[in-house]
Amino acid sequence: MAFEISTGKKKNSQGRVALSLRFRMGKVDQQAKTNLWISPAMVKIEKYVTEKKKEATRLVIVASRNKTPEALHADDVRVKLNNIIGYVEERYNLMRGHEIPKGWLAEVIDCFYREESAKSSNGATFFQLYDEYLAATDIEHASNSRKMTYVVQRKSLVRFQNFKRITNPSFNLTIEGVGIMVLREYEDFLRNEHIYVHTFPQILKGAPLEINLRAKSQNVITGRFKYIRSIYNWAIKTGRIQINPMHGFTVAQEVYGTPFYLTIDERKQLEEYDFSDDPRMGIHRDLFVFQCCVGCRVSDLLTFTWDNIVGTQLHYIARKTKEGRPITIQVPLNSTAQRILEKYKTEDGGRLFPDCAYISYNHDIKKMLKIAGIDRHVVVIDQKTRESVSRPIYEVASSHIARRTFIGNVYKKFKDQNMVSALTGHKPGSPAFTRYREIDDEMKQEMVDAID
């Protein structure tokens, strides 16, 4: 019976790599993730002699006398790893004489954590479950926006716990203690958090503000509970808890208005406007028009280099979905996009646009549209009152309107969601697609004329 450990290449935000365990016994040879992470500096390759008297090498966890935080963490990992190995040995002995199925080791390790969680879940804090979820689902390697969402959510929950302790000093957000009443209190807290952080500054302990909080829309609040629900669904699925505390809890649905975007004529109007008196605005205009021509998210746009340009196509893997559904998106570049790239072509093969193009981008989008006279009024949902209001399009524009502009105009031309999804990375039939395209009166007329 032999065990070996190996490390992955990707690092999490703490600079640690994932540990995997390999188990070999007779014809059985399986490898699985351990859900343990360790600093690369705390592992090393050592030589050893096998049972057959042959020299070999293996990876081991370093035991350091200098007890730095990483060394202490490595000690904890070593203990947990030894416990896992002992558990695997016990389970294998119970299986002697039976065939070991594919995926057996991964299931045994998962069972180890379920049993460990069952022993310690009584009174365990919700934050322990939260952190286990982040580690197990590899959120660390998701897009920056998704990672930040979980960071912001966790800080908000810490502030809520601190807020509750003002009147109930012994209050803790435990796994079992999060029920419908506490969830309703948290919902009310979210609506007033921007006020409470100033009225009760003590709630910032352990969760300081990095930006000024504003009143949250219902869509934001609903989104926060979606993240909490996903954590509990995962905990149920992995056997960490038996009853979902969110069962029976409902929150208002997300509401989106009619999708709005720039028409092709408006995009050309912006493209042709003379920004020679403001070079930064001119660069931001080019960046925005390029985004309108390729339909990518801004999180991807900011990472593009000349390596992403293959011939007359843009190739990239969307960061938002690359962990769970990694597909390469290939977007042919139209003449407008090619003309813009030609302006910024360099020999160093770095980013597509100058570094200054990525500073104050969202702010300048509103400004450039207003300057260029693109002031058509659109109907949007006021997320605080949830009522329809009319606003000039430049007031409600952001980098995401470029993606909507691409999708809306291409869909209006071809009226095929699957064709458009091939250029945007949406899943076939994705309900999110409805937030990008509008079936307007012109399209309706074309449809009924087709059966006249």
N, C-alpha and C positions, 0 to 999 in steps of 0.2 A: 504494500500500500504506500503510494508516494504522492506528495503534494508539492506543487510549485506555485510561486506567485509571479505575476507579471504586471507591468504598469502600462496605462494608455499614454497616448501622446498629448491629448488635449488637457489643458490646465483650466481649473476653475478660477473664480475671481480671487481666491486666496493663494493661487500659484501651485495648487496641489493637483496630483494626477490620480486617476482611478486605479484601484487594485483589483486584479482578477485572480481567481484561484483555479488551478488545474489539478484534477484528481485522476490517478492512474492505478489500476488494479487488474491484472490479467488482461483481458480483452477490453476492459472498460477504460476509456480515455475521454474525459469531458472537461470543459472549461466554462466558467460562469463568473459574472460580476459579483463582487462582495458587498457593494454599496459602501466601501471604505475608500477614503481619499488620504493621500500622504504627500509630503513634500519630496520632490525628486532627490533632494540632498540627503534624505533620511533612508535611502535604499542604496545598496551596492551589490556588485557581482562578486561572489566568492567561489573559490575552488573547493571541491570536496571529492571524496572517494565513494563510489557507489557500492552496493552490496556485491556486485560482480567484480569488485576491486579495480574499477576503471575510474580514471579522473574525469570529472565533469564540472560544470559551473552552474550556479543558481543565484537567483536574486534573493537577498535577505534584507530585513529591516535593521538599520543601524541602531546600536545601543550607545547612546552618548552620555558622558558624565556631565557635560555642560547642558544643564536643563533649560534650554531655550523653550519658548512656546511651541516651536515645531518639534523639538525633541520630546517634550511632554506629550504632545499629540501623537507622536510616533509610538510612544509607550502604550498609550490607550489603544491604538490601532493594533499593535502586536498582541495585546491581551484579547481584544475582540476577535482577531484572526485565529488565535489559538483556540478560542471557544468555538468558533465556526468549524475548524478542523476536527475538534473533538466530537462535535455534533454530527458531522458528516461520517466519521468513523462509526459512531453508534448506529446511525441509520443504515449504513452499508452492512454492518453485521446482522441487522434485522432482515436484510434482503438476501442474505446468502442462500444460494440454491435457487434464486429467482432471477429472471432476466432483468437487467438494468435498462430501462427505457431511455430513449433520447430525451434530453432536457432534464434528466433526473437531478443532476447536481444543482441546477438553477432553482428547481422546485424545493430541494432540501434547504438551500440557503434562505429562500423566501420563507419557508416554514420555521427556520431558526428565528428569524426576525419577528414573525407572528407570535411565536411562543414567548419570546423575550418581551414583546410589547404587551402581551396579555398579563405577564407577571408584574409589569411596572406601570401599566396604564392608569391604574386607580390613583386619581389625583394628579396625573401628569398634566402639564400645562399644554394649552393649545399651541403654544409657540414651539414646543418640542415636535408636535405633529407637523406643524407648518414647515419646520426646517427639514424634517425627514422627507416630506413631500418634495421640497426643492432639490434635495440631494438625489432622491430616487428617480425623479423625472428629468434630471439634468437641465434644469432651467438656466443654470450658469452659462450654458452654451447657446441659449436662445438669443433672439435679437435684443439689442440694448433697450428698446422700448418695452419689450415684454419683461425683461429682467427688472427694469426700474419700476414697473407696475407692481411687482411682488414686493420690492423693497419699500415702496411708498405704502402699500397695503399693510405690511407688517408694522411699520412705524405708527400708522394710524391705530392699529389694534393695541399697541403698547400705550399710546396716549389715552385710548378708551379705558384700558385697565387702570391707568393712573387716575383718570377722571372718576371712575367708580370708587377708588380708594379714598377719595376726599370725604365721602360720607360713610364708606365701609372699608376701613383700613385692612381688613383681612381678605378682601375680594381678590380672587385669582381667576383668570380665564383658563379653566381646566377643560379637558376634552369632554367630560360628561356634563360639565356645568354650562355649556353653551346650548341653551334651549331657546324656545321661541320668544320668551320674555326678554332674555339677554340680547337676542338678535334684534328685537324691536328697539331696545334701548340703544344698541349700536347704530341702528338706522337713524334714530333721532340725533345721536351724537354726530354722525356724518353730516347731517344737515346744518349743524351749528358748530362744527369743529373750527371753522375759520374765526369764530367769535371766542370760543372757549380757550384757544391757545393764548389769547391776550388777557382774558378775564381770569384764567387759572394757569399762570405760567408754570406751575409745578408739574403739570401733566406732560411737559416736554422732557422730563427726566428719562434718559435712555432713548429718546426719539426726538432729537432736535430738528428744527425746521431748516431746510436748505433753500426754500423759496417761500415767498409770502402765500399763504393759503387764501383761496377765494371760495365763495359760496359754490357748492357742488350742484350740478344739474342732476335730474332724476336718472338720466342715462348713466352718469358716472357712478351714482349710488347703486343702481341695479348691477352695473359691471362689477363693483366690489363684492357683492354677494355671489355673483357667478364664480369668482375665484375661490371664495370660501366653500361654496358648494362642490367645486371640483376637488378640493382637498378632502372633504368628507367622503365623496364618492370613491376616491382613491383609497381612503382608509378602510372603507367597507370592502372594497374589492380585494385588498391585500390582507384582510382579516385582522386589521389592527383594532377595529371597533365592530360591534355587532349591530348597533342601532344608530341610525343617522339622525343627529340632533336637529337637522334642518327639515326633517319630514313634517309636512304640514305648514311650513313657513313659505309665504308668498311675498313677492315684492313687485312693484309696478313694472310693466314691460318697457323695454327701450323703445323710444319713439323717434322716427326719422321723418323729415319732411320730404317733399318731392326733390329728387336729385337735381342739382343745378351744376352747370359747367359752362365753359366758354364755347361759343360756336367757332367753327373754323374761321369765319370772317373776323371774329373778335381776336382770335389767336394771331391771325395775320396782321391785324391792326396793331397789336402789341409788338409783333416782330419787326414791323416797319417803322416804328416810332424812333425818332432820333434822340438817343440818350448820350450824345457825345459830350455834353456838359457835365455829366455825372458818370464817370467810368465804372464805378462799382455797380450802379443801377443797370448799366448796360450789360455787365457780366451776369448779374442776377436775372436779367431779362432773358439772356441766351440760355442760362441754366434751366429756367422755368419753361421756355419754349421747347427745349430739348426733352424735358420730362414729359411735356404734353405730347410729344411725338413717339415716346417709347412706353409710357404708361407705368413706369416703375414706382415703387414706394420711395419716399425720401430717404429712408434708412438704407436702401440699396444704392440710391443715387450717389450718396456721399462716399460710397466705398469704391465706385467704379474707377478702374485704371485702363490704360490702353490695352492691357492684356484681355480685357473684356470685349474688345472690338475684334471680331473675326471676319475679315473681309468687309462686307457691307452689312454685317449683322452685329447686334449686341447680344452677348451670351452671359448669363449670370444665374446663380441659384438664389432664390429669394430668401433673405435671412429670417423672415418671420416663420417660414415653414421648413427650413432646411434640415432641422433635426428630425421631425416626424415624417416629412414627405419631401425628400430632397430630389427635385427635378430641375433640369437645366431649362431655363426659359430662353428662347431664341426669338429676338425681335428684329426683323429686317429694318434697316434705317432708310427712311424716306429722304428725299433730296434736301428738305429743310434741316433734318438732323445731321446729315452728312456735311452740309454747308457750315453749320455751327461748329462741328468738330474740327473742320479744316482750319477755322480761325484760331483754335487753341492747341493745334498739334505741336508737340515738342519731341525732342530726340531722347529725353531721359526715360520715357515710358512710364511716367508717374500717373498722377490723377488726371482725369479728363479735363478738369477745369482748374484754374489757379486757386490757391488756398483761400484767398479773400472771397471767393465765390460762396463759401460755406458759412460766412459770418452774417448774422441778421437776415438770413434768407427769407423767413416767413414774414418778417416786418416789411421788407422791401417789396414783397409780392403785392400787398395791399397798396403800397405807395405807388408802384409802377402802373398798376391798373388804373388808379385814379388819375395819375398824370397823363396817361395815354387816352383818357376819355372813355374808358370802358366802365360805364356807370349804370348799366341796365339793372332795373330792380328785380329781385327774385323773392319768392315767398319761402321763408324758413320757419322752423319751429323754435320759439323761445324756450330754451331748455329749463328755465326757472318756472315760467307760467304754463308751459306746454301749449301755448296758443300760437296761431300763425301770425307772423308779422312780415312786413315788406322792408327789405334792406337793399341798398346799392350792392352790387355783386362784389365790389372791391372791399367793402366792409367785412364781408364774411369769407373772403378768400384766404386760402392757406396753401401750403405746398401740396396738400392732398387733392386740391381742385385740379391740379395738373393730371393726376391719375384718372380722376373722373372725366376730365376733358377728353382724354385718349379713349377711355372705355365708351363714354356716351356717344361720341362721334362715330367710332368704328361700329358700334352696335346699331346706330341709326342707319348706317350705310348697308350693313349686311344682315342685321336682324337674326343673328345666330349666336346664342350665348356660348356654345361649345367652341366655336371658332375664335371668339374674343378671349375666352378663358385660356386658349393655347398661347396667347400673347401676354397674358397678365399673371398666370400662375394660379388662378382660382380653380377649386375643385369643380368638376362637371356637376351642374345643378346646384351650385352653392347658393344658399339663401342670401348670403352677403352681397351677391351680385345685384340684387334689386336696389341696393343703396347707391348704385353707380349709373344705372340707366333709367330713362323715362320713356314710356310709350306715349308719345305726344300726339296731338291732333293730326299732324301730317301723316304719321305712321298708321294711325287708325283709319284715315281716309284711304290710304294705299291698300290696306287689308280688305276693306269692304268693296273697294273698286275692283279688286281681283276676282270677286264672285259676281260682279254685275253682268 
